[in-house]
Protein backbone atom coordinates (compact mmCIF):
# COMPACT_ATOMS: atom_id res chain seq x y z
CA UNK A 1 0.00 0.00 0.00
CA UNK A 2 1.35 3.40 -1.01
CA UNK A 3 0.92 6.26 1.45
CA UNK A 4 0.76 9.74 -0.11
CA UNK A 5 0.77 13.12 1.64
CA UNK A 6 -0.29 16.20 -0.34
CA UNK A 7 1.13 19.50 0.93
CA UNK A 8 0.35 23.15 0.27
CA UNK A 9 0.77 26.31 2.33
CA UNK A 10 -2.27 26.39 4.63
CA UNK A 11 -3.98 23.04 3.90
CA UNK A 12 -7.34 24.63 3.09
CA UNK A 13 -7.44 24.63 -0.73
CA UNK A 14 -4.99 22.68 -2.89
CA UNK A 15 -3.80 19.84 -0.67
CA UNK A 16 -7.19 18.83 0.81
CA UNK A 17 -8.61 18.90 -2.71
CA UNK A 18 -5.80 16.64 -3.93
CA UNK A 19 -6.44 14.33 -0.97
CA UNK A 20 -10.18 14.09 -1.74
CA UNK A 21 -9.66 13.60 -5.49
CA UNK A 22 -6.91 11.03 -4.96
CA UNK A 23 -8.94 9.03 -2.44
CA UNK A 24 -11.97 8.94 -4.72
CA UNK A 25 -10.11 8.07 -7.89
CA UNK A 26 -7.68 5.59 -6.30
CA UNK A 27 -10.61 3.75 -4.76
CA UNK A 28 -12.43 3.69 -8.10
CA UNK A 29 -9.41 2.07 -9.77
CA UNK A 30 -8.76 -0.41 -6.97
CA UNK A 31 -5.37 1.11 -6.13
CA UNK A 32 -4.27 0.20 -2.61
CA UNK A 33 -3.29 3.61 -1.28
CA UNK A 34 -3.81 5.95 1.63
CA UNK A 35 -3.87 9.73 1.35
CA UNK A 36 -3.67 12.66 3.71
CA UNK A 37 -2.92 16.35 3.40
CA UNK A 38 -1.12 18.99 5.41
CA UNK A 39 0.20 22.53 5.20
CA UNK A 40 3.65 23.95 5.75
CA UNK A 41 2.10 26.77 7.80
CA UNK A 42 -0.01 26.62 10.94
CA UNK A 43 -2.48 29.47 10.31
CA UNK A 44 -5.48 27.25 9.60
CA UNK A 45 -4.87 24.23 11.85
CA UNK A 46 -8.23 22.69 12.73
CA UNK A 47 -10.14 24.60 10.03
CA UNK A 48 -12.19 22.88 7.31
CA UNK A 49 -11.22 23.40 3.66
CA UNK A 50 -12.00 26.85 2.28
CA UNK A 51 -15.71 27.20 1.42
CA UNK A 52 -15.42 28.07 -2.28
CA UNK A 53 -12.95 25.20 -2.77
CA UNK A 54 -15.33 22.79 -1.03
CA UNK A 55 -18.18 24.00 -3.25
CA UNK A 56 -16.19 23.44 -6.46
CA UNK A 57 -15.16 19.98 -5.25
CA UNK A 58 -18.69 19.07 -4.16
CA UNK A 59 -20.11 20.12 -7.54
CA UNK A 60 -17.61 17.74 -9.17
CA UNK A 61 -18.53 14.88 -6.85
CA UNK A 62 -15.86 15.12 -4.16
CA UNK A 63 -16.75 15.52 -0.50
CA UNK A 64 -14.14 17.04 1.80
CA UNK A 65 -16.15 18.78 4.50
CA UNK A 66 -14.88 16.29 7.07
CA UNK A 67 -11.22 17.22 6.48
CA UNK A 68 -9.41 19.57 8.87
CA UNK A 69 -6.21 21.48 8.25
CA UNK A 70 -3.05 20.36 9.97
CA UNK A 71 0.60 21.24 9.76
CA UNK A 72 3.26 18.89 8.41
CA UNK A 73 5.07 17.07 11.23
CA UNK A 74 8.46 15.36 11.44
CA UNK A 75 6.60 12.07 11.79
CA UNK A 76 5.04 12.55 8.34
CA UNK A 77 8.45 12.06 6.73
CA UNK A 78 8.56 8.55 8.20
CA UNK A 79 4.85 7.60 7.82
CA UNK A 80 4.43 8.42 4.14
CA UNK A 81 6.10 6.94 1.06
CA UNK A 82 5.55 10.01 -1.08
CA UNK A 83 5.12 13.64 -0.04
CA UNK A 84 3.89 15.81 -2.91
CA UNK A 85 4.20 19.58 -2.77
CA UNK A 86 1.82 21.83 -4.68
CA UNK A 87 4.50 24.37 -5.57
CA UNK A 88 8.24 24.98 -5.42
CA UNK A 89 8.04 27.07 -2.23
CA UNK A 90 6.20 24.23 -0.47
CA UNK A 91 8.82 21.78 -1.72
CA UNK A 92 11.68 23.99 -0.48
CA UNK A 93 9.99 24.28 2.94
CA UNK A 94 9.58 20.50 3.10
CA UNK A 95 13.23 19.93 2.18
CA UNK A 96 14.27 22.39 4.89
CA UNK A 97 12.31 20.63 7.65
CA UNK A 98 12.91 17.06 6.49
CA UNK A 99 14.46 15.06 9.35
CA UNK A 100 17.71 13.17 8.82
CA UNK A 101 16.99 9.58 7.84
CA UNK A 102 13.45 10.30 6.64
CA UNK A 103 12.13 7.69 4.23
CA UNK A 104 9.54 9.68 2.28
CA UNK A 105 10.31 10.72 -1.27
CA UNK A 106 9.66 14.45 -1.82
CA UNK A 107 8.49 15.77 -5.17
CA UNK A 108 6.28 18.33 -6.82
CA UNK A 109 2.76 17.01 -7.40
CA UNK A 110 2.87 18.08 -11.05
CA UNK A 111 6.05 16.07 -11.70
CA UNK A 112 3.61 13.26 -12.42
CA UNK A 113 2.00 15.31 -15.20
CA UNK A 114 4.84 17.59 -16.39
CA UNK A 115 2.87 18.93 -19.36
CA UNK A 116 0.70 20.79 -16.80
CA UNK A 117 3.59 22.92 -15.50
CA UNK A 118 5.44 22.82 -12.21
CA UNK A 119 3.08 24.39 -9.68
CA UNK A 120 -0.60 24.16 -8.83
CA UNK A 121 -1.78 27.80 -8.57
CA UNK A 122 -3.26 28.75 -5.21
CA UNK A 123 -6.98 29.39 -5.80
CA UNK A 124 -7.21 31.29 -2.52
CA UNK A 125 -5.46 34.08 -4.44
CA UNK A 126 -6.38 33.34 -8.08
CA UNK A 127 -10.06 32.58 -7.28
CA UNK A 128 -10.04 29.88 -10.01
CA UNK A 129 -11.33 27.00 -7.88
CA UNK A 130 -12.78 25.04 -10.80
CA UNK A 131 -9.60 25.42 -12.87
CA UNK A 132 -7.43 24.22 -9.99
CA UNK A 133 -9.75 21.28 -9.40
CA UNK A 134 -9.42 20.26 -13.06
CA UNK A 135 -5.63 20.51 -12.84
CA UNK A 136 -5.63 18.36 -9.69
CA UNK A 137 -7.88 15.77 -11.34
CA UNK A 138 -5.58 15.47 -14.34
CA UNK A 139 -2.44 15.25 -12.20
CA UNK A 140 -4.12 12.70 -9.91
CA UNK A 141 -4.96 10.47 -12.86
CA UNK A 142 -1.30 10.63 -13.98
CA UNK A 143 -0.10 9.86 -10.45
CA UNK A 144 -2.45 6.88 -10.13
CA UNK A 145 -1.30 5.59 -13.53
CA UNK A 146 2.34 5.76 -12.35
CA UNK A 147 1.60 4.09 -9.03
CA UNK A 148 -0.32 1.27 -10.72
CA UNK A 149 2.53 0.72 -13.17
CA UNK A 150 5.17 0.56 -10.42
C-alpha positions in Angstrom: 0.0 0.0 0.0 1.3 3.4 -1.0 0.9 6.3 1.5 0.8 9.7 -0.1 0.8 13.1 1.6 -0.3 16.2 -0.3 1.1 19.5 0.9 0.4 23.2 0.3 0.8 26.3 2.3 -2.3 26.4 4.6 -4.0 23.0 3.9 -7.3 24.6 3.1 -7.4 24.6 -0.7 -5.0 22.7 -2.9 -3.8 19.8 -0.7 -7.2 18.8 0.8 -8.6 18.9 -2.7 -5.8 16.6 -3.9 -6.4 14.3 -1.0 -10.2 14.1 -1.7 -9.7 13.6 -5.5 -6.9 11.0 -5.0 -8.9 9.0 -2.4 -12.0 8.9 -4.7 -10.1 8.1 -7.9 -7.7 5.6 -6.3 -10.6 3.8 -4.8 -12.4 3.7 -8.1 -9.4 2.1 -9.8 -8.8 -0.4 -7.0 -5.4 1.1 -6.1 -4.3 0.2 -2.6 -3.3 3.6 -1.3 -3.8 6.0 1.6 -3.9 9.7 1.4 -3.7 12.7 3.7 -2.9 16.3 3.4 -1.1 19.0 5.4 0.2 22.5 5.2 3.7 23.9 5.8 2.1 26.8 7.8 0.0 26.6 10.9 -2.5 29.5 10.3 -5.5 27.3 9.6 -4.9 24.2 11.9 -8.2 22.7 12.7 -10.1 24.6 10.0 -12.2 22.9 7.3 -11.2 23.4 3.7 -12.0 26.9 2.3 -15.7 27.2 1.4 -15.4 28.1 -2.3 -12.9 25.2 -2.8 -15.3 22.8 -1.0 -18.2 24.0 -3.2 -16.2 23.4 -6.5 -15.2 20.0 -5.3 -18.7 19.1 -4.2 -20.1 20.1 -7.5 -17.6 17.7 -9.2 -18.5 14.9 -6.8 -15.9 15.1 -4.2 -16.7 15.5 -0.5 -14.1 17.0 1.8 -16.2 18.8 4.5 -14.9 16.3 7.1 -11.2 17.2 6.5 -9.4 19.6 8.9 -6.2 21.5 8.3 -3.1 20.4 10.0 0.6 21.2 9.8 3.3 18.9 8.4 5.1 17.1 11.2 8.5 15.4 11.4 6.6 12.1 11.8 5.0 12.5 8.3 8.5 12.1 6.7 8.6 8.6 8.2 4.8 7.6 7.8 4.4 8.4 4.1 6.1 6.9 1.1 5.5 10.0 -1.1 5.1 13.6 0.0 3.9 15.8 -2.9 4.2 19.6 -2.8 1.8 21.8 -4.7 4.5 24.4 -5.6 8.2 25.0 -5.4 8.0 27.1 -2.2 6.2 24.2 -0.5 8.8 21.8 -1.7 11.7 24.0 -0.5 10.0 24.3 2.9 9.6 20.5 3.1 13.2 19.9 2.2 14.3 22.4 4.9 12.3 20.6 7.7 12.9 17.1 6.5 14.5 15.1 9.3 17.7 13.2 8.8 17.0 9.6 7.8 13.5 10.3 6.6 12.1 7.7 4.2 9.5 9.7 2.3 10.3 10.7 -1.3 9.7 14.4 -1.8 8.5 15.8 -5.2 6.3 18.3 -6.8 2.8 17.0 -7.4 2.9 18.1 -11.0 6.0 16.1 -11.7 3.6 13.3 -12.4 2.0 15.3 -15.2 4.8 17.6 -16.4 2.9 18.9 -19.4 0.7 20.8 -16.8 3.6 22.9 -15.5 5.4 22.8 -12.2 3.1 24.4 -9.7 -0.6 24.2 -8.8 -1.8 27.8 -8.6 -3.3 28.8 -5.2 -7.0 29.4 -5.8 -7.2 31.3 -2.5 -5.5 34.1 -4.4 -6.4 33.3 -8.1 -10.1 32.6 -7.3 -10.0 29.9 -10.0 -11.3 27.0 -7.9 -12.8 25.0 -10.8 -9.6 25.4 -12.9 -7.4 24.2 -10.0 -9.8 21.3 -9.4 -9.4 20.3 -13.1 -5.6 20.5 -12.8 -5.6 18.4 -9.7 -7.9 15.8 -11.3 -5.6 15.5 -14.3 -2.4 15.3 -12.2 -4.1 12.7 -9.9 -5.0 10.5 -12.9 -1.3 10.6 -14.0 -0.1 9.9 -10.4 -2.5 6.9 -10.1 -1.3 5.6 -13.5 2.3 5.8 -12.4 1.6 4.1 -9.0 -0.3 1.3 -10.7 2.5 0.7 -13.2 5.2 0.6 -10.4 
